[in-house]
Amino acid sequence: AFIQGYSEAFKNLTAMPERRTQAPEISLESLSLVQNDELEERVAVESMVSKAKNRFSMELEHLTLRMESLLGNQRLSDDRNPLGPQVLGEAFAAACGELEVDIEAKLVVLKLFDKFVLSNLQGIYERANSSLIALGVMPDLKSVRPARKAYSNPNPANRAAPVTVDGHTGQPVADTGGAEVFGLLRELM
C-alpha cells in the first residue's frame, strides 16, 4: 500500500494540474470532532514530516526545482514532490490505516518509519539531485529559491525559460525523456 501510494504521486506528476476550486463554505453544525486516535496519528505524521522538511529543506528544494523543470509548464511544490516527506508520510500513514492494531502500535510503527526512512532522506535527495545534474537538469543550481512566493504566481510571463538538457539544443527536458528520469527517481526510492 505504501509503494502504491507514492507511485501514484509519480503518476500524477504528468497529469494535468488540478484546477483550484473555491473552498466550500463550512458551517459549525457540519463540523465533527476527530477521534482522539486519528488526531494522535495525524499529529505524529505532521510532526515527522515537518522535521524532515526542516532537516533536508535545501536538498528537497533543489530536487523539487529540478523535477519542476522537467514538467515544463506545471508547478510542483515540495508537498507534491513524490519523494518529499509529505507524500511519503501520507502514503505510509494510509498504509498503516490498514493495520488492525491499536493506536500505540501504530504510533510505534510511525516512529520507526521516521527513524529509518524519513531521517535518512538526505542520501536519496543527494543521489536524485546528482542523477538529474548528470542529465543536465539545472546543474548550476547553487541555493534555494530567492522567494518562494514568486513561484506561486500563475502568470506564465514571470516564469523562467524551460531548462535544456545540454544548454545548446533549446529543447525542454520534458521533451527529451522526462518520463525516464522520473522512472530513475522512482527506482532510487
C-alpha angles and dihedrals in degrees: 000000000000094000089047090051098055093035087058088056089057091050091050092055094078094040119101111280113261116254113239112243126200112267111256117247112258121210122206089237092060094054117100132188116259115236112260092237092051091047092051090050093049092049091049092050094046091048095053092043092050092048092051092046091053095044096049101026097130096045091045093047092051091049091048092050092050093047090046090055089056090055094062109209099007125101121229123195125201087248091058095044106116090221093044122112092244094060093039093047094047092046091051093046090051090050090050088053087072092059115102097217135111123268095261091059091046091051090052090050090048090049090052090049089053092048099046104029115020094038089055099049094108092079092049092049092048092050093045091049091047091051091051092046089052088054090052098254108150094322093173097056105133109164143015123285111292093230122004092201090061089063093055090063107110092205106116090205089071094054124103118244116271114276115250127221098233102008091244109069099058090220116136114246091237089064093053104058108308089155090058091052092050088049089054091050090049089052090052089057 
